[in-house]
Amino acid sequence: MKIVFLDRKSIGEDIDLKSFEDFGEVITYDYSSVEEAAIRTKDADIIVLNKVPVNEKTIGNAQNLKLVCVTATGTNNLDKEYLAAKGIEWRNVAGYSTEAVAQHTLALLFYLYEHLSYYDNYVKSEKYVNDTLFTHFDMHFNEINGKTWGIIGLGAIGKRVAEIATCLGANVIYYSTSGNNHDSEYKEVDFDTLLATSDVVSIHAPLNENTLNMIDKVALNKMKKNAILINVGRGPIINEQDLADALNNNVIAGAGLDVLDVEPMSETNPLRGIKDSNKLIITPHIAWAAVEARQRLMEIIHQQIKDFLH
């Protein structure tokens, strides 16, 4: 049995893959282009990957391929019709990063909500050295307690964020982008009501025809001027030009993003020009990547291969 990891770097070099030798020969590649994948999958029995496209171009020459394992929940990179035609099975992983993404949602929010960039810079620029008063709070901030937190997408991650927000004293409301998720514990509202009444809006929805560009100029103009927008869902849910305009014109107070329309970030991304960290923080798609989450991810993949082979 030959197992090929096509983009091992996407898992992290700190994660030990030795257990996969239980199944046979293991070959790892840091990254693989479409052309490289076509060569590297030729005699593979199982391939493990994150973002590498899986289609006729990349696995058309694979003679022994039996299973494709995606180290993520999303499977947009798989040509499922082609896999089915070839009798090749596939697996993805869900639920491994719920705690990590919920935690990162809070991290992005608090960085903006308490103006941590400003206060860190205030101290490190030595303005606090021998200052007149023991305290300095020129950048005003508020408590989450008593505020309204609007959640777009009440799946597993959205619900976990709702639980944490409730513990902080927030009034949680939600909007179901599919219309299928209903939860009596939290108040379900329509999209416009969520935008107009929320002090914090966090996005935990998948990307589909219902969510593509749903946060655009019209939506942003319906939000409170003091609102914070957090996106840990998918980048294209937000129209980035409209968000850049909204931040530059103080339509909303700030935004925290872990996902972008194009990843890695495009040179033409309109958010590149916003350098004020009190208004915008962008992290490079890391919400899912806590050490424990990545370990959990690979344990699930290992079990999936074991179950498949038995």
N, C-alpha and C positions, 0 to 999 in steps of 0.2 A: 504494500500500500504506500503510495507516494502523496504526501500532503504538501501543497505549495501555498505559502503566504505571499500574496502579491504586493501588499503595501504595509509591511510590518511596522513602519514608523507611525502609522495611524493608530496603532495600539499602544505604543510607548515602549522604549527599550528597557524600562524598569520592570516590565511584566514578563515573568518567566514562562516560556513556552515549552519547557522540557517535557511536561506531561503529555504533549501531543506525540512524543516518540513512542508512547504506548501502542500507537496504531501503525507505526512503520517509519519510513524515511520522511524527515521534515526538511524542507528547503524554504528559506526566507529571503525575500527581496524588500529593500527599504521602500522603493516606489516602483511602479510599472506603468509605462505608457501603453497605449493600445497596441502598438507594434511589438513591444516587449512582451506584453501579456500573451499575444498570439504564439510566441515562441516558448514562453515559460509554462504554458498550460498544456503543451503538446502531449506529454506523457503523464500528466497528473491524474490521480484518482479523485482527489478532493482539493478544491481551492478555497482559500479563506481570504476575504478581502473586505474593504470598506467602501471606497468610492470608485474603484476601477470598473468601467463598463463591462458587462457580461453579455455578449451577443455573438453573432456569427463571425465578426471580425476578430474578436479576442479569443474565442474558444472553438472556432470552426475547424481547427486542425486537431482538437483534443480527441484522442481515440479511446481513452480509458475513463474519461470524466464521468463521475457518478453523482457527485454532490457539490453544491456551491453554498458556502456559509458566509453570510453577510454579518460583519461585526457592527451592526447598527439595526435600528428599527426600520428606517426607510429603505425601500427596495426599488426606487425609481431607476437605478442603474442596471436592473436586470431586464433582459428581454425574455419575459416569462413564456411567451408563445414559442419562441425558439427552443427554450429549455424543455418545454413540454413535448415538442416535436421530437427532440433528441432523447427523451426519456431520462433527463437529468433532473434530479430533485434539488430543491433549494430550501434554506432555512434562514430566518432572521431572528433578532433578539429584541424582546420588548421588556420593559419594567426594570432593567438593570440600573438605570440612572435616575430614577425618580427622586431619590433623596439628594443626589448631587445637583440636579437641575433646580430643585426647589431651594436649596441652599444658595445657589448662585443667583437666583432671582432676588433673594433677600440682600445678598452682597451688593449687587448693582443698585438696588433701591437705596440702601443706607448710604452708600458712597455719595449719591446725589442728594438724598433727602437731608443729610446732615452736613453737606458741603465739606466733606472730609478732605478733598483736594485743597481747598482754600486754607483750612486750618492746619493741615500738614505743612503747606508752603509757608504759612505765617510763622510757624515755629522754626522751620529749617532755614528760613531767610534771616533768622536771628532777631526778628522784630519783637519777639517775646522776651528776649534777654534784657533784664532790668527794665521791663515794661512798667508803666505807671500803676496798673491794676493787676491783681492776681488772675483775672479772667478777661477774655476778649471774645465777644460774640456779635461782631458787626454783620456777619452773614447770618441772618435769622433762620431758624429752623423750627419745625413743629414735631409734635408727637404723632405716631401712627394711631395711637389709641383714640377712638372716636371718629376716625376718618373713614371714608368709604373706599373700599378696594374692589375694583371691578376686574373680574377674571374672564378672559376670552378663551373658551375651550376648557370645559370642566372634565377632562380625562383624568388619568391617574396623577399626572404631575400637577395639573390645575387644582385638583382636589386637595393634594398635599399642601400646596401653597395656600389654599383656602383655610385649611386647618391651622397652619402656622399664623396666618394673618389674623384669624379669630383669637388665637392665644395672645396676640399683641393688642387685642382690643379693637381691631378694625371691624367695620360693618361690611361683610362680604356680599357682593352681588355677582351674578355671572350671566354670560350670554353664550348659548350653545350655537356654534357655527353650523353644525349639522342638523340641529333641531331634534337630535336623538338622545342627548344626555340631559337627564333631569334628576335633580337631587332636592329632596324636601328639606334638607338641612340648611340650604342656602337659598336666597331669593333669586329667582330667574327673572331677568328683565329683557326688553328688546335692546337692540344695538344702540339706538339713539339715546335711550335712557341711561345705559351704562356709560356712554361717552360724556353725557352732560352732567352726571352726578358723581362721577368717581374722582377721588383725589389721586389715586394710583390706578393705572390700567396695566395689567400684565397679560402677555399673550402666550398661550400654551397650546395653540391649535396647529393642526397639520396644514400643509399647503395643498389647496385644491381649488376648484372653480369657485367655491364659496368664499375663500379667504384671500385669493390673489388680489393684492393692492387694496384690501379692504380699509386699511388705514391710509387714506389719501387726504388731500387738501380739505375736502368737505368734512371728513370725519375729524380731522385735527381741529378745525374751526369750531366744532361742537364741544370740544373738551374745555375744561376749566383752565384758566391761565396759569394756575399754580399746580397743575397736574404733572405727574411723572409717568412716562410711558416706558415699559419694560418689554423687550421682545426676546424670548428664549425659544420661540417656536421655529419659524422659518423666515428667512430674510425677505422674500418677495411679498410677504403679507403686508409690509409697509412700503409705500412709495417713497423712496429715499430722497428724491428731489423735493417732494412736498414736505417731508420731515425736516430737511435742511432749511427750507424756507421758513417753516414754523418755528424752529429754534432760533434762527437769526432774527426773526421779527417778534420774538417773545409771545408767540401764540400759546405755547405750553412752556412749563418751567424747565423740563429736562427730559432726556431719554437715555436709557441704558440698553445696549444691544449686545447680544452674543452671536447673532446671526446676521448675515448680509445677503443682498441680492446675488452678488457674485463673490465666491470664496475660493482662494484668497482674495482680499480686497482689490478691486479694480482701480487703476489710476484715475479713471473718470468718475469715481464715486463722489457725489456732491457733498458727502459728509466729511470728506478729507479736509476740507477747509475750516472746519469748526475745531478750534484748538482749546476752547474754554471747557475745562473738565468739570466745571460746575454745571454745565448744560448738557454735556454729552460724555458718556463713557462707552467705549466699544472694546469688547474682549474677543479674541480670535477663535470663536466656536469651541469654548472650553467648558461650558456648563456641565456637560456630560462626563467630563474626564477626571473626576476625582479618582485617586488611586484605588479606593475600594470598589468604585463603579467599574473601572477597567478590569480589575481582578474578577469581579462578579461576571462581567461580560464574557471573559475567556473561559471561566468555569462552565458557563452555560453552553458555549460553543463546543467545549470538550465533551460535555454530556450529550449534546445533539449528535456529534459524530459517533460516540459510543453507541447510542440508541440506534442510529442508522445502520451501523455495521452488524449489530446483533438482531 
